[in-house]
Amino acid sequence: MSVDNQMALWNEAALRVLDIRRSALQPGNSLRAFRLPSSAFLLANRGRARMVLDGVEHAVEGCYVCHAGKGASLDIVEVAEEFNYDIVYYKASLAFPCRQELLRLYREDNPFRSQFGYAPIYPLSLLTRLELMRRHWQADAQLDKFQVRALFHQWVHEILKQRYEYVDHSGRVLGPLSQIIRYMEEQYAERVSLDDLSSLFGFSSRQLQRLFKSELRMGPMEYMNKIRMEQAQAMLTKTEVSLKEISEAVGYADSYYFSRAFKKHYGISPQHYRSEGRISPSRSSRISIGEGRVRSYSIADDDNHYQYKDEGAIPMNRRTKSMLAVSLMLSLMLFLAACAGNNGGTANGNGANASPSAPASTQPASSAAAETAQQSSYPVTIKHMKGEWKLEQRPERIAVLDTQFVDQLLTLDEQPAGSVTAAGDSSDFPEYLTDKLSDVKVLGTKDEPNLEAIIAMNPDFIICTEFQEKIYDSLTKIAPTVMLNRNDDWRDTLVTFGQIVDKKSEAEQVLAAYKEKTERLKAELATKLAGESVALIRPRDDMIRVHTPLHRTAAILYEDLGLTAPEQVREVQDTAYPISLEALGDVGADHYFLLTDDMFSGLVEEFKSTQTWKSLEPVKQNRVYTVDTTLWIAYYGPIAINKVVDQIGEALLGHS
């Protein structure tokens, strides 16, 4: 029967999995004259034996797949080493009524009773699908049984595809690189590490790196990232799903790291990629078009995760009475705005951000003219996560709902009128900023801003982050509001703040000074360390987190200052990974920056008291430098970043 005819019958058949059995035969044992109770696929995954199906012999070594119909006789003999195999029993029947042509094909050559066997060229494809199917089969829920049915169709498709497309026609035996690439193309949505790939295909990490570099001129994880980015690109252009959903669909637990990886690959942020004509204009207003060099840490793995509530959800004030008061105040403000008629106000380019009009100006004409001259750079368009905002004039009373934005404003010699409080700090605002602040209203916390306090301070501009997504609409009713990605690179955020407060040249000067400072320090460090490696670690939850170059703070060490990351740290495709204290020596760094804070100080001291810690060479050489987690991780503004750079220079060079 031709392949097309066989496929026509498979397509029309009703398929039902009856059982999935896993078995093993030890050397010297055998299985004889076993009658298959139904049609079945047998997949061997390990060992060496001779298998006989209705008198047809199959020499089996390693992975081997075969098929036979109900009543077929199965013998497995001459088992030379432990022989592991799974049998999937199924029933197939044609759904009546059906075309006479199909009935004729079914009677002449029933594919569900046919016998074949071959060594698959992509064994992992079959093994991973079968393992997933078996796991669902063992569960009791009906939903899992339904999933088995869907997975069985995919599994059979892969078996037949490999049989007809590769084995029967081409006779090719593919090399390991093709096998690995095929596996990557199927498993890109999973958290696959370099070690996973190496162990699956029997390589060391170094051998696998060499194989990819010699054939493809890129590393295996770089190639995996290429596959993921191509899939993400298609989803961005063809769907409306959120960035978080896309990042998870292509194997990234952290949407911020996904954004950074996408921009590094394509030179444009995913939000911008979507908004620049690659999707319908009707959607662009709802999608971020900010382009940031994203430094991130997963919310699930965030170093300050204990400060978040409800996994990052932003609950509004839970007291009904307070909510009622807020609603009444908002309604009153909208009513007064409507009564203002043609009075002057802040124009905007986004109807969703409509705000009350300001009272008519009463200042003398000469003062107004002077102010107009100072505001020559306006109007300016601010790109943010909710679209664009056309800012007609310089805002005077700015409310910020993230303390790192306080840092940004103070860098430009500006004062916020109100801010949420600092997370993980004993004072309302970061201690390193308190002497620079004056008369700043407290607006609740980042996780739970106080809408009543925001209304009371009467802002003319609000800057929030995605943490305030749930109250964004309420904020826009108080004042013009822009939403910035809190994990955008601080340099990009500073440029945006320069636009908002008309200090673009000052922002550029800060960036130029930082670049000059880090380049100078980078040269000194290169001379002093001569390639010695540095790692950023933080004990927590009875483990130690090792931060990789993908983490936004670790990037200061490895990118801004050009320090060398240990090989093990470079290989991990995530912002951080956990290890035990006993495995710390395997990281192999020559220097360690040790993050600690009040919450985990006890654990740090416990680790330091162990013999394992004391035996580490960097500990013996006084090359472990203790730094404050809150400053290094929680705050991400220019002032904090410069302090971190100073501390790095002081630790490694002995001076600031």
Secondary structure, 3 states (H helix, E strand, C coil): CCHHHHHHHHHHEEEEEEEEEEEEECCCCCEEEEECCCEEEEEEEEEEEEEEECCEEEEEECCEEEEECCCCEEEEEEEEEEEEEEEEEEEEEECCCCCHHHHHHHHHCCCCCCCEEECCCCHHHHHHHHHHHHHHHHCCCHHHHHHHHHHHHHHHHHHHHHHHHHHCCCCCCCCHHHHHHHHHHHHCCCCCCHHHHHHHCCCCHHHHHHHHHHHHCCCHHHHHHHHHHHHHHHHHHHCCCCHHHHHHHCCCCCHHHHHHHHHHHHCCCHHHHHHCCCCCHHHHCCCCCCCCCECECCCCCCCCHHHCCHHHCCCCCCCHHHHHHHHHHHHHHHHHHHHCCCCCCCCCCCHHHCCCCCCCCCCCHHHHHHHHHHCCCCCEEEEECCEEEEECCCCCCEEECCHHHHHHHHHCCCCCCEECCCCCCCCCCCCCCHHHCCCCEECECCCCECHHHHHHHCCCEEEEEHHHHHHHHHHHHHCCEEEECCCECHHHHHHHHHHHCCCHHHHHHHHHHHHHHHHHHHHHHHHHHCCCEEEEEEEECCEEEEECCCECCHHHHHHHCCCECCHHHHHCCCCEEEECHHHHHHHCCCEEEEEECCCCHHHHHHHHCCHHHHCCHHHHCCCEEEEEHHHHHHCCCHHHHHHHHHHHHHHHHCCC
